[in-house]
Each structure stands twice: as C-alpha cells, then as structure tokens.
Amino acid sequence: MKRFFTLTVLFLVISLAAPVLAGDTPDLTGDWHATGTMFVVKDGDLHVNKDVDIPGIAYTISRQEGRLIYGVKKFTRTVDGVQHEENFVGVISEDGDDLYLADHEAGYAVGEIHDDGAVIELMYFTDGSSNRKIEMAAGIHQLTRK
C-alpha cells in the first residue's frame, strides 16, 4: 500500500509539473522584421550596414514543434543588392530564453528571446564556406513580430 501511495504521489507531481515546464517554450511562429548592424567581407572589402533597417530582411517561422523551429529568411544582400531566400532550422533552449539557428548556406545565429517571445536578439555569423562568394559575415539582428 505504501508503494502504491508513493507511485500515486509521484504521478501527480509529474502530471502537475509537465504543463508548467511546457509553458516555458514561447511560440515563435509568425513573421519577424529585423533591424541591426552587419559586417560583410567580400573580395577583401568590408561592407557595413550600421544601426539601420537591414534592407529587406525578414524571418518567417512557419513551423514549431516543441522547441524545434523551421522557417525561411529573406533578405537583400549588402554586397550586391540581390534578393536572397534560404531555409533555416533552430532550437529553443530548455528554459525558453535562448535560440540557436542554422541556415541553408553555412550561416549560424545564437540569440536571446525577450518579452515572452515578442523580441529576439540574434548574433549572426558565417565563415564564408557558402557558395555566395562572401568571405565572412557577422551581424546583430533585433527581430520583432510583424
């Protein structure tokens, strides 16, 4: 009987805790507008977009399953003005405060989620191993919901 009681109490504690833990993951689906600063190196030249709307950049998170996300990033390249689109995947940290992304062309971002999922600050970088002929890029993107 004592074992049954212990198992029942354990089951109740786990059942009550599960919704609380699940509630820590913010829903990030939707459209996001970016502002920020970018450094891009191409052919040895530094191109800078500083503290302005990043031309034409938008993130759309179209699918979220628990802490995993999937979406599309659309942007106008700083170095040549060409519009570009690429898929990305990401993971939300267990506590719901951090975000980690990988995009289609060797780009990565590490970010913090603020204001219950209304604002995301991303630190974006690429090492130049993509086929876009860009040597390196680094940026800070402030994302807000559209």
Sequence and secondary structure as in RCSB ss.txt:
>XXXX:A:sequence
MKRFFTLTVLFLVISLAAPVLAGDTPDLTGDWHATGTMFVVKDGDLHVNKDVDIPGIAYTISRQEGRLIYGVKKF
TRTVDGVQHEENFVGVISEDGDDLYLADHEAGYAVGEIHDDGAVIELMYFTDGSSNRKIEMAAGIHQLTRK
>XXXX:A:secstr
 HHHHHHHHHHHHHHHHHHHHHTTS    EEEEEEEEEEEEETTEEEEEEEEEEEEEEEEEEEEETTEEEEEEEE
E TTT  EEEEEEEEEE TTSSEEEEEETTSEEEEEEEEGGGTEEEEEEEE S STT   EEEEEEEEEE 
